Amino acid sequence: MENRREIKLSPPDITDEEIKAVVNVMKSGWITTGPKTKQFEKEIAKYCGTERAVCLNSATAALELTLRLLGIGPGDEVITTAYTYTASASVIDHVGAKIVMIDTGVGSYDMDYNQLEKAITPSTKAIIPVDIAGVMCDYDRILEIVENKKHLFEGDNVIQKAIGRIAIIADAAHSFGALYKGRISGSVADFTCFSFHAVKNLTTAEGGAVTWLDISGINNDEIYRQYMLMSLHGQTKDALSKMQLGGWEFDIEYPGYKCNMTDIMAAIGLVQLRRYPEFLKRRREITEMYNEGLKDSGVTPIQHVKGDSISSMHLYLTRVPGIDEEQRDSIFYMMAEKGIATLVHYKPLPMMTAYKKLGFDIKNYPNAYEQYKNEISLPIHTLMSNDDVNYVIESFKECVKKVSGGEHS
């Protein structure tokens, strides 16, 4: 084994170009939501093949505001998976709806689609599937399920009625730039919510965006206006409009929220988006190196490429067959001793205090628990050299061998 290296899990890839873009915004005198944010929205929509996009301060805000746009609240049910980060479920609670949590499929990180079908009731208003690691869910299957259950659905607001069935809201925090059967993330689900958090493939430090498909009878400008109102206190003018000479007066249409993106964030994002094709290319190279290096190790990596479905390769999830949580954690610490940051994606939500208090029990999610107990995520980011990747592969194989062979407990 070569000399010890320090390898982070997912640091941001920031160059002088992003720094210059931020400096230019800082010098411009306009640092909150303004022209850069509007430009970033246009570029995201173009990239995703949609007419409009909305930039916000997080994917969480994108998910929550989408539920609110659809009028989802008390008395409604929203289905999501137990195998995800809290934001996929917490937003359902925020709007006062009931979280309906389902297990993953056997040996899968995706929700169990058979369970999904059974979980639908006349109260179900939306489904939040999660594109774990950037691998998009089976959206054709989900669409088929909601179409089959259309007879149970009754829309409560204008947009729900226009869609005419349960809405599919993709938690695409990981899948910006991914393809599902040749279609790009952002143009597959009814609504798609992205994250640009510091650890994501494309970052704005914090931030998120939402895109949506055209809805018959609903004007995209009106949807955009509703997002703008919700994200800025229900205020009819943004700060830029208010500051125009003679243009101070505005109205508050309802008590809204505060989750707009700033031009500082958008400036970073615009540069990152220009660089994004090279980011995806490098992530694919690293993924292929990992796949090749681990193929005889007994480790099972997540499948990032399935025909014309290609993930964004945001995370490199692996499972080590035949080990338990304690053994998995020992690999985690042994890797740390070698200077390599790893992580577990994810501890299922029913194992978390907040969700236990809501009545969820991991015993009802055996498949999610099986996925979690031996999962360990390896570093994958565009600052890694090939030597770094090889160091991770050799270190990981060594640690797995020790633990699986019973040399370490």
C-alpha positions in Angstrom: 0.0 0.0 0.0 1.4 3.4 -1.0 1.8 6.3 1.5 -1.3 7.5 3.3 -3.4 10.1 1.5 -6.2 12.4 2.7 -9.3 11.9 0.5 -12.5 13.8 1.3 -15.9 12.4 0.5 -17.4 15.2 -1.6 -15.7 18.6 -1.5 -16.8 21.4 -3.9 -14.9 21.8 -7.1 -14.4 25.6 -7.1 -12.0 27.4 -9.5 -10.9 31.0 -9.9 -13.7 31.3 -12.5 -16.4 30.8 -9.8 -14.5 33.2 -7.4 -14.3 35.9 -10.1 -18.0 35.5 -10.8 -18.8 36.0 -7.1 -16.5 39.0 -6.9 -18.2 40.6 -10.0 -21.6 40.2 -8.3 -20.3 41.6 -5.1 -18.9 44.7 -6.9 -22.1 45.1 -9.0 -24.1 46.4 -6.0 -26.8 43.7 -6.5 -26.2 40.6 -4.4 -29.7 39.2 -3.6 -32.2 37.8 -6.1 -31.7 39.6 -9.3 -30.4 39.2 -12.9 -28.0 36.4 -12.2 -30.7 34.3 -10.5 -33.0 34.9 -13.5 -30.3 33.9 -15.9 -29.5 30.8 -13.9 -33.2 29.8 -14.0 -33.2 30.2 -17.8 -30.0 28.1 -18.2 -31.4 25.3 -15.9 -34.7 25.2 -17.9 -32.7 25.0 -21.1 -30.5 22.2 -19.7 -33.5 20.2 -18.5 -35.6 20.8 -21.6 -38.4 22.6 -19.8 -40.0 25.9 -20.4 -39.4 27.3 -17.0 -37.3 26.7 -13.8 -37.4 28.3 -10.4 -34.3 28.8 -8.3 -34.7 28.6 -4.5 -32.4 28.3 -1.5 -32.6 24.5 -1.2 -34.2 21.3 -2.6 -36.2 21.2 0.6 -37.8 24.5 -0.2 -38.4 23.3 -3.8 -40.2 20.1 -2.5 -42.3 22.0 0.2 -43.3 24.9 -2.1 -44.4 22.3 -4.8 -46.6 20.6 -2.2 -48.1 24.0 -1.3 -48.5 24.9 -5.0 -50.6 21.8 -5.4 -52.7 22.7 -2.3 -51.6 19.7 -0.4 -52.2 19.9 3.4 -54.2 18.4 6.3 -56.3 15.4 5.3 -54.0 14.6 2.4 -51.5 11.8 2.1 -48.1 11.8 0.4 -46.1 8.7 -0.2 -42.3 8.5 0.0 -39.6 6.0 0.8 -38.1 5.0 4.1 -34.6 4.9 2.5 -33.8 8.6 2.1 -32.7 11.8 3.8 -35.2 13.5 6.1 -36.1 16.3 3.6 -38.1 13.9 1.4 -40.5 13.2 4.3 -40.2 16.3 6.6 -41.8 18.6 3.9 -44.9 16.4 4.0 -45.1 17.0 7.7 -44.5 20.8 7.2 -47.6 21.2 5.1 -49.7 19.2 7.5 -50.2 16.2 5.3 -49.8 12.6 6.4 -46.4 10.9 5.6 -47.0 7.5 4.1 -43.7 5.7 4.1 -43.0 2.5 2.2 -40.2 0.0 2.2 -37.6 -0.4 -0.6 -37.8 -3.3 -3.0 -35.7 -6.4 -2.1 -32.1 -5.7 -2.7 -33.0 -2.2 -4.0 -32.4 1.4 -2.9 -35.7 2.4 -4.7 -39.1 2.3 -3.2 -41.0 -1.0 -3.6 -43.4 -0.3 -6.5 -45.8 -3.1 -5.6 -46.1 -1.5 -2.1 -46.5 1.9 -3.7 -49.5 0.7 -5.6 -51.1 -0.8 -2.5 -50.4 2.3 -0.4 -52.5 4.6 -2.6 -55.9 5.7 -1.2 -58.4 8.4 -2.2 -56.4 10.7 0.1 -53.2 10.3 -1.8 -52.3 13.5 -3.6 -48.6 13.1 -4.4 -45.7 10.6 -4.5 -42.1 11.7 -3.8 -39.8 9.1 -5.4 -36.1 9.6 -4.5 -33.3 9.4 -7.1 -30.7 7.9 -4.7 -27.0 8.5 -5.7 -28.3 10.1 -9.0 -29.9 6.9 -10.2 -33.4 7.8 -11.4 -36.4 5.8 -10.3 -38.6 3.8 -12.6 -40.8 6.8 -13.6 -42.7 4.9 -16.3 -43.7 2.3 -13.6 -44.8 5.1 -11.2 -46.8 6.8 -13.9 -48.5 3.5 -14.9 -49.4 3.0 -11.2 -50.9 6.5 -10.8 -52.8 6.2 -14.1 -54.2 2.8 -12.9 -55.4 4.5 -9.6 -56.8 7.5 -11.4 -60.4 6.5 -10.5 -59.6 7.1 -6.8 -58.3 10.6 -7.3 -60.1 13.8 -6.8 -58.2 17.0 -7.2 -58.6 19.7 -4.6 -57.1 22.7 -6.4 -56.8 24.0 -10.0 -53.4 22.4 -10.7 -54.3 19.1 -9.1 -57.5 19.0 -11.2 -55.6 19.8 -14.4 -53.1 17.0 -13.8 -56.1 14.7 -13.1 -54.2 12.1 -11.1 -51.7 11.8 -8.2 -48.7 14.2 -8.8 -45.2 12.8 -9.2 -42.7 15.1 -7.4 -39.2 13.8 -8.0 -36.7 14.3 -5.1 -33.9 14.7 -7.6 -31.5 16.2 -5.1 -28.8 13.8 -6.5 -29.8 13.4 -10.1 -29.1 16.7 -11.9 -27.8 15.7 -15.4 -29.0 12.0 -15.1 -30.9 10.2 -17.8 -33.9 7.9 -17.5 -34.4 6.0 -20.7 -32.7 8.8 -22.6 -34.8 11.5 -20.9 -33.0 14.0 -18.7 -33.8 14.5 -15.1 -36.1 17.6 -14.8 -38.2 16.6 -17.8 -39.5 13.2 -16.6 -41.6 13.7 -13.4 -44.5 16.2 -13.1 -42.2 18.3 -10.9 -38.5 17.8 -10.3 -36.6 19.2 -7.3 -32.8 19.6 -7.4 -30.2 20.4 -4.8 -27.1 22.6 -5.3 -25.9 22.1 -1.7 -22.1 22.2 -1.1 -21.6 18.4 -1.5 -23.7 18.1 -4.7 -22.2 17.6 -8.3 -23.1 21.1 -9.1 -23.0 23.6 -6.2 -24.2 27.1 -5.4 -23.0 26.6 -1.7 -26.7 26.2 -0.7 -29.5 26.2 -3.2 -32.0 24.3 -5.2 -34.3 24.5 -8.2 -37.6 23.1 -9.5 -38.6 22.3 -13.0 -42.0 21.0 -14.2 -43.7 19.5 -17.2 -46.4 21.5 -19.1 -49.8 21.0 -17.6 -52.8 21.2 -20.0 -54.8 24.3 -19.2 -52.3 25.8 -16.8 -50.0 28.7 -17.8 -46.4 28.1 -16.9 -46.0 31.8 -16.2 -48.7 31.5 -13.5 -46.9 28.5 -11.9 -43.7 30.6 -12.0 -45.5 33.5 -10.4 -46.9 31.3 -7.6 -43.4 30.0 -6.8 -42.1 33.6 -6.7 -44.9 34.7 -4.4 -44.4 31.7 -2.0 -40.7 32.1 -1.9 -40.8 35.8 -1.0 -43.5 36.4 1.6 -46.3 36.5 -0.9 -44.9 39.8 -2.1 -46.0 40.9 -5.6 -42.6 42.5 -6.4 -39.1 41.2 -5.8 -36.4 43.5 -4.4 -35.1 44.4 -7.9 -38.5 45.6 -9.0 -39.1 47.5 -5.7 -35.8 49.4 -6.1 -36.7 50.8 -9.6 -37.2 54.6 -9.4 -40.9 55.3 -8.7 -41.6 51.6 -8.2 -41.7 51.1 -4.5 -45.3 50.0 -4.0 -46.2 46.3 -3.7 -48.8 44.1 -2.3 -48.7 41.0 -0.1 -51.1 38.5 -1.6 -50.9 36.0 1.3 -48.4 35.3 4.2 -45.7 33.5 2.2 -42.3 32.1 3.0 -38.7 33.2 2.5 -36.5 30.8 0.5 -35.3 32.8 -2.5 -31.9 32.2 -4.2 -29.3 35.1 -4.2 -27.3 36.4 -7.2 -24.1 35.4 -5.3 -25.3 31.7 -5.3 -26.5 31.9 -8.9 -23.1 33.4 -10.0 -21.4 30.2 -8.7 -24.1 28.1 -10.3 -23.7 29.6 -13.8 -20.0 28.8 -13.9 -20.6 25.3 -12.5 -23.2 24.7 -15.1 -20.8 25.6 -17.9 -18.3 23.2 -16.4 -20.9 20.5 -15.7 -20.3 18.3 -18.8 -16.7 17.8 -17.7 -17.8 17.0 -14.1 -20.1 14.3 -15.4 -17.4 12.9 -17.7 -14.9 12.7 -14.8 -17.5 11.1 -12.4 -18.2 8.4 -15.0 -14.4 7.7 -15.3 -14.1 7.3 -11.6 -17.2 5.1 -11.4 -15.8 2.8 -14.1 -12.5 2.6 -12.2 -14.3 1.7 -9.0 -16.4 -0.9 -10.9 -13.3 -2.5 -12.5 -11.2 -2.4 -9.3 -13.9 -3.9 -7.1 -15.3 -6.5 -9.5 -13.7 -9.5 -7.8 -13.9 -8.2 -4.2 -17.4 -9.5 -3.3 -18.5 -5.9 -2.8 -21.8 -4.9 -4.6 -21.8 -1.4 -6.0 -24.9 0.5 -7.0 -25.6 0.2 -10.8 -25.1 3.6 -12.3 -25.6 2.6 -16.0 -28.6 0.5 -17.2 -28.9 0.8 -21.0 -29.9 4.4 -21.9 -30.5 5.2 -18.2 -27.3 6.8 -16.9 -27.1 8.3 -13.5 -25.4 11.6 -12.5 -23.0 9.4 -10.4 -23.4 11.6 -7.4 -22.6 8.9 -4.9 -20.8 5.6 -5.1 -22.8 3.3 -2.8 -21.6 -0.2 -2.1 -22.8 -3.1 0.0 -20.6 -5.6 1.7 -22.5 -8.9 1.8 -22.5 -11.0 4.9 -21.6 -8.2 7.4 -23.7 -6.4 10.0 -23.9 -2.8 11.2 -21.0 -3.1 13.6 -18.7 -4.7 11.1 -19.7 -2.1 8.5 -18.8 0.7 11.0 -15.4 -0.9 11.7 -14.7 -0.6 7.9 -15.7 3.1 8.2 -13.2 3.7 11.0 -10.4 1.7 9.3 -10.9 3.7 6.2 -10.7 6.9 8.3 -7.4 5.7 9.7 -6.1 5.5 6.1 -7.2 9.2 5.6 -10.3 8.2 3.5 -13.7 9.7 4.3 -16.6 7.4 3.7 -20.3 7.7 4.7 -23.5 5.7 5.0 -26.3 6.6 2.7 -28.8 6.3 4.4 -29.9 5.3 7.8 -33.6 4.6 7.1 -36.0 7.3 8.5 -37.8 4.9 10.8 -34.5 4.5 12.8 -34.5 8.3 13.4 -35.9 9.8 16.6 -38.3 12.2 14.8 -39.9 9.5 12.8 -40.1 7.0 15.7 -42.1 9.7 17.5 -44.4 9.9 14.5 -45.0 6.1 14.9 -42.7 4.6 12.3 -40.9 1.4 13.2 -37.9 -0.1 11.3 -39.4 -3.6 11.8 -41.9 -2.7 9.2 -39.1 -1.8 6.7 -37.0 -5.0 6.6 -35.7 -4.4 3.0 -34.6 -0.8 3.8 -32.8 -2.1 6.9 -31.0 -4.9 4.9 -29.8 -2.2 2.4 -28.5 0.0 5.2 -26.8 -2.5 7.5 -23.9 -3.2 5.2 -23.9 0.0 3.0 -20.8 2.2 2.8 -20.3 5.0 0.3 -16.8 5.7 -1.2 -15.5 9.1 -2.1 -16.4 10.3 -5.6 -15.6 13.9 -6.7 -13.9 15.7 -9.6 -10.8 16.7 -7.5 -9.8 13.0 -7.2 -6.8 11.8 -9.2 -6.6 8.3 -10.7 -4.0 7.6 -8.0 -6.5 8.7 -5.3 -9.1 6.3 -6.8 -6.7 3.4 -6.8 -5.7 4.2 -3.2 -9.3 4.1 -2.2 -9.9 0.8 -4.1 -6.9 -1.0 -2.5 -7.6 0.4 1.0 -11.3 -0.6 0.8 -10.5 -4.1 -0.4 -8.0 -4.5 2.4 -10.5 -3.3 5.0 -13.3 -5.5 3.6 -11.1 -8.5 3.6 -10.1 -7.9 7.3 -13.7 -7.6 8.4 -15.2 -10.3 6.2 -12.3 -12.7 7.1 -12.9 -12.1 10.8 -9.5 -10.5 11.4 -11.2 -7.4 12.8 -14.2 -7.1 15.0 
